[in-house]
Amino acid sequence: MRGVLFDLDGTLYRQGPMRALMGMELLTMPLLGPARARRWLRALRAYRAAQERLRLDGTRGASRAQLKAAACASGLPVAEVQLLVEEWMQRRPLKYLQFCRPAGLGRLLDRLDRMGVRAGVFSDYPAGGKLRALGLEGRFQPVLCASDPEIDAFKPNPRGYLRACEVWGVLPAEVIFVGDRPEVDAAGAAAAGMPCVIIGRPKRPPDSRGAYTVLSSFERLSRVFDHR
């Protein structure tokens, strides 16, 4: 093993508490005007839904297509949808991330450093601001996003996984991908020829082909590395 590549959303922070905190914040949106709030909420829901549809496509330009789909569903200009996404999905969650960092993550990263194993991030969304808010800036290299020109495709397309291998100069079989969604993270890792660990309790049971391993926490994963 020469590298560990991490998913970000739902993996490097706990998704449940974040959704609860942002849900309370979204309740304040109607104060800006009920009609406007309905359009904005429709746009944000459509943006998320479009990403799940576009995952199955795998063609380039998915990030742009996602914005256009949300604009079409909400009747808002693409530029306004982009500002909404930046505000409500990228900027506002930052202040809550410090409360959502999972136990054992710091110990695991320290263990990888001592072993001389590289650590990187590949996310469907821009990761730099979230890593800073988590206190993890500088702990990962590379930090890749699905919208990067060299990738330009959502998971489970394997381009992002293979890009990390290219940057590191290693083979996919020498890298472990760590994520939280078997149907996305593990499927992409398998397409790239990369082993995968899913952290937590996935909604879907482990696949009978052994495409990934399920561990309950980063503390459990760190203990596995302690015995290497």
Phi and psi in degrees as a GROMACS rama.xvg file:
@    title "Ramachandran Plot"
@    xaxis  label "Phi"
@    yaxis  label "Psi"
@TYPE xy
-119.167  -10.3423  ARG-2
-157.921  151.616  GLY-3
-125.394  121.789  VAL-4
-107.478  124.74  LEU-5
-106.762  139.083  PHE-6
-70.6854  161.813  ASP-7
-106.84  -67.8285  LEU-8
-67.4828  120.529  ASP-9
86.8412  -7.9696  GLY-10
-114.574  -57.9344  THR-11
-82.3863  -5.24066  LEU-12
-145.731  156.581  TYR-13
-79.7587  122.926  ARG-14
-71.3521  -36.2452  GLN-15
-59.1866  -55.549  GLY-16
-59.9599  -37.2658  PRO-17
-63.4366  -43.8617  MET-18
-62.5631  -38.7603  ARG-19
-64.9424  -44.3136  ALA-20
-66.3106  -42.9788  LEU-21
-71.8823  -29.4888  MET-22
-61.4973  -41.0892  GLY-23
-65.7601  -36.9729  MET-24
-68.8229  -36.833  GLU-25
-64.4431  -23.9688  LEU-26
-64.5729  -18.9393  LEU-27
-84.7985  -10.619  THR-28
-59.1388  -40.1237  MET-29
-59.4728  -17.5288  PRO-30
-64.1359  -20.0007  LEU-31
-84.4165  -2.19973  LEU-32
125.345  121.05  GLY-33
-57.2737  -44.4703  PRO-34
-65.5034  -44.1187  ALA-35
-63.0094  -41.919  ARG-36
-61.3797  -40.8626  ALA-37
-61.753  -43.1763  ARG-38
-64.7358  -41.3366  ARG-39
-65.7632  -44.1044  TRP-40
-64.2711  -38.6336  LEU-41
-62.0914  -40.9364  ARG-42
-65.3399  -43.1857  ALA-43
-66.6034  -40.5851  LEU-44
-64.7472  -41.9878  ARG-45
-65.3119  -34.9503  ALA-46
-63.1182  -45.7353  TYR-47
-65.2815  -44.0457  ARG-48
-64.3045  -37.7175  ALA-49
-63.8992  -36.3063  ALA-50
-62.1924  -42.8423  GLN-51
-65.7899  -35.2223  GLU-52
-68.7441  -42.8291  ARG-53
-71.5358  -20.101  LEU-54
-56.3593  -37.2271  ARG-55
-75.2069  -18.0016  LEU-56
-77.3036  -54.3197  ASP-57
78.478  3.99762  GLY-58
-84.4359  164.325  THR-59
-71.1552  158.662  ARG-60
83.7586  17.8513  GLY-61
-64.5554  -37.4719  ALA-62
-63.5841  -41.8171  SER-63
-67.2965  -40.8965  ARG-64
-63.8034  -34.0525  ALA-65
-63.7667  -44.4719  GLN-66
-63.0345  -42.8658  LEU-67
-64.5185  -39.0797  LYS-68
-64.8551  -41.3594  ALA-69
-67.1563  -37.5612  ALA-70
-64.5627  -43.0178  ALA-71
-63.3778  -42.7209  CYS-72
-69.4349  -29.7584  ALA-73
-100.97  -14.1666  SER-74
76.1196  14.6536  GLY-75
-99.8166  154.035  LEU-76
-63.7532  151.199  PRO-77
-56.9975  -41.1569  VAL-78
-61.6364  -38.4525  ALA-79
-69.4007  -39.2099  GLU-80
-62.3206  -41.2935  VAL-81
-61.1654  -41.7547  GLN-82
-65.244  -38.5185  LEU-83
-61.3159  -45.4374  LEU-84
-62.6459  -44.3351  VAL-85
-63.026  -38.5804  GLU-86
-73.8305  -52.1705  GLU-87
-92.3855  -20.0822  TRP-88
-111.519  -17.1824  MET-89
-116.809  -45.9299  GLN-90
-85.4173  -50.7099  ARG-91
-62.7102  -36.4503  ARG-92
-66.7621  -17.1879  PRO-93
-57.535  -39.7005  LEU-94
-68.5595  -16.4897  LYS-95
-95.2071  -13.5351  TYR-96
-62.2558  -33.5979  LEU-97
-60.5053  -24.7554  GLN-98
-88.5997  -5.00538  PHE-99
-116.487  6.99047  CYS-100
-69.6559  131.551  ARG-101
-76.1082  150.269  PRO-102
-66.0472  144.07  ALA-103
87.5801  -8.08586  GLY-104
-67.6019  -45.4569  LEU-105
-60.9193  -41.9387  GLY-106
-62.0459  -41.024  ARG-107
-63.2488  -45.9679  LEU-108
-63.7132  -38.7614  LEU-109
-63.2308  -39.5628  ASP-110
-63.7437  -43.0597  ARG-111
-63.3339  -39.2592  LEU-112
-59.0066  -45.7652  ASP-113
-65.4114  -31.5499  ARG-114
-80.3493  -10.3591  MET-115
74.3193  25.278  GLY-116
-97.2295  128.772  VAL-117
-69.1545  149.666  ARG-118
-127.622  130.831  ALA-119
-136.591  172.683  GLY-120
-128.522  137.04  VAL-121
-131.997  115.953  PHE-122
-126.274  154.475  SER-123
-73.5128  -18.6414  ASP-124
-120.754  159.513  TYR-125
-54.734  135.367  PRO-126
-110.312  -17.5971  ALA-127
-56.9902  -49.6939  GLY-128
-64.0884  -38.7661  GLY-129
-68.6782  -38.942  LYS-130
-64.6344  -38.8565  LEU-131
-62.3976  -44.339  ARG-132
-65.2828  -29.9148  ALA-133
-80.9662  -5.52793  LEU-134
75.1366  26.5189  GLY-135
-116.156  12.1419  LEU-136
-61.1194  133.616  GLU-137
86.6105  -4.30169  GLY-138
-86.9441  -11.9315  ARG-139
-129.234  139.513  PHE-140
-156.711  116.502  GLN-141
-85.5499  168.298  PRO-142
-114.989  107.465  VAL-143
-110.236  149.818  LEU-144
-129.309  147.321  CYS-145
-58.8517  -25.7021  ALA-146
-86.6792  -1.99306  SER-147
-58.0121  140.46  ASP-148
-54.9918  -33.3295  PRO-149
-74.9054  -12.8657  GLU-150
-113.441  -68.096  ILE-151
53.2659  42.1585  ASP-152
-162.121  139.987  ALA-153
-75.0386  156.27  PHE-154
-59.8235  148.684  LYS-155
-89.8244  17.2873  PRO-156
-57.2131  135.281  ASN-157
-79.3036  -1.3384  PRO-158
-58.9753  -40.8809  ARG-159
-66.6224  -39.3623  GLY-160
-63.3088  -44.6008  TYR-161
-71.0087  -29.7839  LEU-162
-63.2327  -41.2896  ARG-163
-60.7982  -42.4601  ALA-164
-62.5743  -38.5757  CYS-165
-63.7786  -44.3675  GLU-166
-62.5142  -42.3903  VAL-167
-79.2497  -21.0551  TRP-168
71.9527  39.6977  GLY-169
-127.801  168.638  VAL-170
-87.0069  150.296  LEU-171
-55.3371  -36.3528  PRO-172
-66.5412  -12.8814  ALA-173
-95.4813  5.64286  GLU-174
-123.775  140.03  VAL-175
-105.69  131.251  ILE-176
-95.9327  134.772  PHE-177
-117.918  119.877  VAL-178
-144.101  -166.408  GLY-179
-129.023  -7.51505  ASP-180
-122.47  108.573  ARG-181
-57.4389  -41.8452  PRO-182
-71.2679  -14.4749  GLU-183
-114.41  -62.9103  VAL-184
-67.2301  -49.1767  ASP-185
-70.5642  -36.4817  ALA-186
-63.7029  -41.4136  ALA-187
-67.4408  -40.9351  GLY-188
-61.716  -43.2819  ALA-189
-62.6802  -39.5907  ALA-190
-65.0628  -28.4875  ALA-191
-88.0908  -8.01838  ALA-192
80.4199  32.59  GLY-193
-118.95  132.097  MET-194
-66.3569  157.878  PRO-195
-140.742  141.121  CYS-196
-116.504  130.447  VAL-197
-104.026  125.585  ILE-198
-95.7564  132.126  ILE-199
105.459  -152.775  GLY-200
-118.968  89.7544  ARG-201
-64.1286  150.462  PRO-202
-66.5691  -28.842  LYS-203
-100.064  142.222  ARG-204
-69.9774  158.861  PRO-205
-54.5501  139.162  PRO-206
-74.4342  138.132  ASP-207
-65.3924  -16.9272  SER-208
-80.3084  -2.48955  ARG-209
68.9019  34.7205  GLY-210
-73.5922  -16.0889  ALA-211
-156.037  163.037  TYR-212
-114.332  137.779  THR-213
-101.736  126.76  VAL-214
-125.319  146.948  LEU-215
-73.1224  -25.8356  SER-216
-161.999  169.007  SER-217
-66.8697  -30.6368  PHE-218
-61.2573  -40.6494  GLU-219
-67.092  -41.4993  ARG-220
-64.8381  -39.2385  LEU-221
-63.0005  -38.2071  SER-222
-65.7677  -33.121  ARG-223
-62.3212  -45.0435  VAL-224
-67.8166  -29.3498  PHE-225
-60.8175  -24.8384  ASP-226
-96.0763  6.24883  HIS-227
